[in-house]
Amino acid sequence: MKIAIMGSGGVGGYFGAKMALAGHDVTFIARGAHLDAIRKNGLLVKTDTAEMRVDPARATDDPATIGPVDVVLFTTKLYDTSEAAAQLKPVMGPDTYIVTIQNGVSGADLIGEVLGHGKVLPGSTYIISHLEAPGVIRHMGQFQRIVFGEVDGSMSARGRAFEQLCRESDIDVEFSDKVLTTMWEKFIPLTVMSGMTSLLRLPIGPILADPELSAMVDAAVEEAVSVGRAKGVELHEKAASRVQKSVRMAPYDTKASMLIDLERGKKMELPWLSASVARWGEELGVPTPTHKFIAAALKPYAAGAPKA
């Protein structure tokens, strides 16, 4: 298959490398020093037990040079989604489809607004991987899973084709008929962990060690679950308690990626996390005081470090 990777950092770079090494025609869309390094030295993926190198690796910052592809794997930050989607117009043939495994639950809608909602299959990924240096991806642990599906739950031919592509590439994959449920099950702890650790500029451990802050975490979970149900998402009757338990299982020093972005003065995905929960709650008549407070307190930093 002919594949374009939109967003070739820790997530897209890892999965794209696996696909390329399996013999598929992969083009990495990247920019700056990362693009230069891939062109010069190929793409290196370092895991806990081995290294994988794609060399030569096809890479560009101009999707117009790629031509139509079979599938796009979309992994950019949420705040880059609309602009990145617009750049993909030259690679979109009549049967081209996009699998998005971004954070949150809004990516597919943002892409669909630009390229057509019927072109997009939403999904989630479970992986710990980051860009260690230009041209170098660092993957930690054993998780490297993609769960994706059609919005309407149908088991389409294109979904089966992408599932087969992943299996051929030794990627743990699930083509799900309930992908929206899966996405919300990941979104709820993500938005709570992102919001609380960023709000307090602390890892999750010290937050949970304080009874008042721990109660605030629990409230944020319950609010997000209520909003999900109000939006029609099928969530387990014990979804809130399950998420609360999973949050408490996180390592003491865990920092959400949004907190890391905040510490580095970078843009944040806040508008698509707690701010979205608060907005949806207001639209649906679901109280979300915790997420409203998080969104309001972090708003000055959402676009990056505020200017003095």
C-alpha positions as CSV (number, residue, x, y, z in Angstrom):
1,M,0.0,0.0,0.0
2,K,1.0,3.6,-0.5
3,I,1.0,5.5,2.8
4,A,1.6,9.0,3.9
5,I,2.4,9.7,7.6
6,M,1.1,13.2,8.5
7,G,3.0,14.0,11.7
8,S,6.2,11.9,11.8
9,G,7.2,12.4,15.4
10,G,7.2,9.8,18.2
11,V,3.9,8.2,17.2
12,G,3.7,8.6,13.4
13,G,7.4,8.0,13.0
14,Y,7.3,4.8,15.0
15,F,4.3,3.3,13.1
16,G,5.5,4.6,9.8
17,A,8.8,2.9,10.3
18,K,7.1,-0.4,11.1
19,M,5.1,-0.1,7.9
20,A,8.1,0.8,5.8
21,L,10.2,-2.0,7.1
22,A,7.3,-4.4,6.2
23,G,7.8,-3.4,2.6
24,H,5.1,-0.8,2.2
25,D,5.5,2.5,0.2
26,V,5.7,5.0,3.0
27,T,6.4,8.8,2.8
28,F,7.0,10.7,6.1
29,I,5.7,14.2,6.1
30,A,8.0,16.2,8.4
31,R,9.8,19.5,8.7
32,G,12.9,21.3,9.8
33,A,15.8,19.5,11.4
34,H,13.8,16.3,11.7
35,L,13.2,16.2,7.9
36,D,16.8,17.0,7.2
37,A,18.0,14.2,9.4
38,I,15.6,11.7,7.9
39,R,16.7,12.6,4.4
40,K,20.4,12.4,5.3
41,N,20.5,9.4,7.6
42,G,17.1,7.7,7.4
43,L,14.8,7.3,10.3
44,L,16.1,5.4,13.4
45,V,13.7,3.9,16.0
46,K,15.3,2.9,19.3
47,T,13.3,0.5,21.5
48,D,14.2,-1.0,24.9
49,T,15.6,-4.1,23.2
50,A,16.6,-3.2,19.6
51,E,17.0,-0.6,16.9
52,M,15.1,-0.3,13.6
53,R,16.4,1.9,10.8
54,V,14.5,2.9,7.6
55,D,17.3,3.9,5.3
56,P,16.7,5.3,2.8
57,A,13.5,6.9,4.0
58,R,11.2,8.9,1.8
59,A,10.4,12.2,3.4
60,T,9.0,15.6,2.4
61,D,7.5,18.8,3.8
62,D,5.4,19.2,0.6
63,P,2.6,16.6,0.3
64,A,2.0,17.8,-3.3
65,T,5.2,15.9,-4.3
66,I,3.8,12.5,-3.0
67,G,0.7,12.1,-5.3
68,P,-2.4,10.2,-4.4
69,V,-2.0,7.6,-1.6
70,D,-4.1,4.7,-0.4
71,V,-4.2,5.8,3.3
72,V,-2.9,8.6,5.5
73,L,-2.0,8.0,9.1
74,F,-2.7,11.3,10.9
75,T,-0.8,11.9,14.2
76,T,-0.3,15.7,14.5
77,K,-1.0,17.7,17.6
78,L,-4.7,18.8,17.7
79,Y,-3.8,22.5,17.3
80,D,-2.1,21.7,14.0
81,T,-5.0,19.5,12.6
82,S,-6.9,21.9,10.3
83,E,-3.7,23.3,8.7
84,A,-2.2,19.8,8.3
85,A,-5.5,18.5,6.8
86,A,-5.5,21.3,4.2
87,Q,-2.0,20.3,3.2
88,L,-3.2,16.8,2.4
89,K,-5.5,17.8,-0.5
90,P,-2.9,16.8,-3.2
91,V,-2.6,13.2,-1.8
92,M,-6.4,12.6,-1.7
93,G,-7.6,10.3,-4.4
94,P,-11.2,9.2,-4.8
95,D,-10.6,6.2,-2.5
96,T,-8.0,7.7,-0.1
97,Y,-9.0,7.5,3.5
98,I,-7.4,8.8,6.7
99,V,-6.9,7.0,10.0
100,T,-6.4,9.5,12.8
101,I,-4.9,8.4,16.2
102,Q,-4.5,11.8,17.8
103,N,-5.2,12.7,21.4
104,G,-8.7,13.5,22.4
105,V,-12.0,12.8,20.5
106,S,-12.1,15.9,18.2
107,G,-9.5,15.1,15.5
108,A,-11.7,13.2,13.1
109,D,-14.3,16.1,13.0
110,L,-11.6,18.7,12.5
111,I,-10.1,16.7,9.6
112,G,-13.5,16.0,8.2
113,E,-14.4,19.7,8.1
114,V,-11.5,20.1,5.6
115,L,-11.4,16.9,3.6
116,G,-14.9,15.3,4.1
117,H,-16.2,13.4,7.1
118,G,-16.6,10.2,5.1
119,K,-12.9,10.1,4.5
120,V,-11.9,9.8,8.1
121,L,-11.7,6.7,10.4
122,P,-11.1,7.8,14.0
123,G,-9.0,5.9,16.5
124,S,-6.7,5.9,19.5
125,T,-3.2,4.7,20.1
126,Y,-1.5,3.2,23.2
127,I,2.2,3.8,23.0
128,I,5.0,5.6,24.9
129,S,7.2,7.1,22.2
130,H,8.8,10.5,21.5
131,L,11.2,12.3,19.2
132,E,14.5,11.9,21.0
133,A,16.5,13.9,18.4
134,P,16.1,14.8,14.8
135,G,15.7,11.6,12.8
136,V,15.6,9.5,16.0
137,I,12.4,8.0,17.7
138,R,12.6,6.6,21.2
139,H,10.0,3.9,22.0
140,M,9.6,2.7,25.6
141,G,7.9,-0.3,27.0
142,Q,5.9,-3.0,25.1
143,F,2.8,-1.1,24.1
144,Q,2.4,-0.2,20.4
145,R,-1.4,-0.6,19.8
146,I,-3.8,1.1,17.4
147,V,-7.6,0.8,17.9
148,F,-9.6,2.4,15.1
149,G,-13.0,2.1,13.3
150,E,-15.7,3.6,11.2
151,V,-17.9,6.2,13.0
152,D,-21.0,4.2,12.2
153,G,-19.5,1.0,13.5
154,S,-19.5,-0.7,10.1
155,M,-16.8,-3.3,9.3
156,S,-15.8,-1.7,6.0
157,A,-13.4,-3.1,3.3
158,R,-11.1,-0.1,3.9
159,G,-11.0,-0.8,7.6
160,R,-10.1,-4.4,6.9
161,A,-7.4,-3.3,4.6
162,F,-5.8,-1.0,7.2
163,E,-6.1,-3.7,9.8
164,Q,-4.2,-6.1,7.5
165,L,-1.6,-3.4,6.8
166,C,-0.9,-3.1,10.5
167,R,-0.8,-6.9,11.0
168,E,1.7,-7.2,8.2
169,S,3.8,-4.5,9.9
170,D,3.8,-6.3,13.3
171,I,1.6,-3.6,14.8
172,D,-0.9,-4.6,17.5
173,V,-4.3,-3.5,16.0
174,E,-8.0,-3.7,16.6
175,F,-10.6,-2.7,14.0
176,S,-13.5,-1.9,16.4
177,D,-17.2,-1.6,15.8
178,K,-17.4,0.6,18.9
179,V,-14.4,3.0,18.4
180,L,-16.1,6.0,19.9
181,T,-16.5,4.2,23.2
182,T,-12.8,3.2,23.0
183,M,-11.8,6.8,22.3
184,W,-13.8,8.2,25.2
185,E,-12.4,5.5,27.5
186,K,-8.9,6.9,26.7
187,F,-10.1,10.6,26.5
188,I,-11.5,10.7,30.0
189,P,-8.3,9.9,31.9
190,L,-6.3,11.9,29.4
191,T,-8.3,15.1,29.9
192,V,-8.3,14.7,33.7
193,M,-4.6,14.0,33.9
194,S,-3.7,16.7,31.4
195,G,-5.9,19.3,33.1
196,M,-4.9,18.5,36.7
197,T,-1.1,18.1,36.3
198,S,-1.0,21.3,34.1
199,L,-3.2,23.3,36.5
200,L,-1.0,22.5,39.5
201,R,2.4,22.1,37.6
202,L,2.9,18.8,39.4
203,P,3.1,15.1,38.6
204,I,0.0,13.1,39.4
205,G,1.5,11.5,42.5
206,P,1.6,14.6,44.8
207,I,-1.9,15.6,43.5
208,L,-3.4,12.3,44.5
209,A,-1.6,12.4,47.9
210,D,-3.6,15.4,48.9
211,P,-7.2,14.6,49.9
212,E,-8.7,17.8,48.5
213,L,-6.9,17.6,45.2
214,S,-7.6,13.8,45.0
215,A,-11.3,14.6,45.3
216,M,-11.0,17.2,42.6
217,V,-9.5,14.5,40.3
218,D,-12.5,12.3,41.0
219,A,-14.9,15.1,40.3
220,A,-13.2,15.8,37.0
221,V,-13.6,12.1,36.0
222,E,-17.3,12.1,36.9
223,E,-17.9,15.2,35.0
224,A,-16.2,13.9,31.8
225,V,-18.1,10.6,32.1
226,S,-21.4,12.4,32.4
227,V,-20.7,14.6,29.4
228,G,-19.7,11.5,27.3
229,R,-23.0,9.8,28.2
230,A,-24.9,13.0,27.4
231,K,-23.3,12.9,23.9
232,G,-24.6,9.4,23.4
233,V,-21.4,7.5,23.9
234,E,-21.8,4.0,25.4
235,L,-19.8,3.9,28.6
236,H,-19.7,1.2,31.2
237,E,-21.9,1.7,34.2
238,K,-18.8,1.7,36.4
239,A,-16.8,3.9,33.9
240,A,-16.1,6.6,36.5
241,S,-14.8,4.3,39.2
242,R,-12.7,2.4,36.6
243,V,-11.0,5.6,35.4
244,Q,-10.4,6.8,39.0
245,K,-8.7,3.5,39.8
246,S,-6.6,3.6,36.6
247,V,-5.5,7.2,37.4
248,R,-4.3,6.0,40.8
249,M,-2.2,3.3,39.2
250,A,-0.1,5.8,37.2
251,P,3.5,6.1,38.3
252,Y,4.0,8.8,41.0
253,D,6.1,11.1,38.7
254,T,3.7,10.9,35.7
255,K,3.4,14.2,33.9
256,A,0.8,14.6,31.1
257,S,2.3,15.7,27.8
258,M,0.2,18.9,28.1
259,L,2.1,19.8,31.3
260,I,5.4,19.2,29.5
261,D,4.3,21.5,26.7
262,L,3.3,24.1,29.3
263,E,6.7,23.9,31.0
264,R,8.4,24.4,27.6
265,G,6.3,27.4,26.8
266,K,4.7,25.6,23.9
267,K,1.1,25.6,22.6
268,M,-1.3,23.3,24.5
269,E,-4.1,21.0,23.5
270,L,-6.3,22.5,26.2
271,P,-9.1,23.7,23.8
272,W,-9.7,20.0,22.8
273,L,-9.4,18.6,26.3
274,S,-10.9,20.3,29.5
275,A,-12.1,23.3,27.5
276,S,-14.1,20.9,25.2
277,V,-15.6,19.0,28.2
278,A,-16.7,22.4,29.7
279,R,-18.2,23.6,26.4
280,W,-20.0,20.3,25.7
281,G,-21.3,20.3,29.3
282,E,-22.8,23.8,28.8
283,E,-24.4,22.8,25.5
284,L,-25.9,19.6,27.0
285,G,-26.9,20.9,30.4
286,V,-24.3,18.9,32.3
287,P,-22.5,20.7,35.1
288,T,-18.7,20.7,34.7
289,P,-17.3,23.1,37.3
290,T,-13.9,21.4,37.6
291,H,-13.2,21.4,33.9
292,K,-14.5,25.0,33.6
293,F,-12.0,26.0,36.3
294,I,-9.2,24.1,34.6
295,A,-10.0,25.6,31.2
296,A,-10.2,29.2,32.6
297,A,-7.1,29.0,34.7
298,L,-5.0,27.6,31.8
299,K,-6.4,29.7,29.1
300,P,-3.7,32.4,29.2
301,Y,-1.1,29.7,28.4
302,A,-3.0,27.7,25.7
303,A,-1.2,29.5,22.9
304,G,2.2,29.2,24.5
305,A,4.0,31.2,27.1
306,P,2.2,34.5,27.6
307,K,4.1,37.7,26.7
308,A,4.9,40.0,29.5
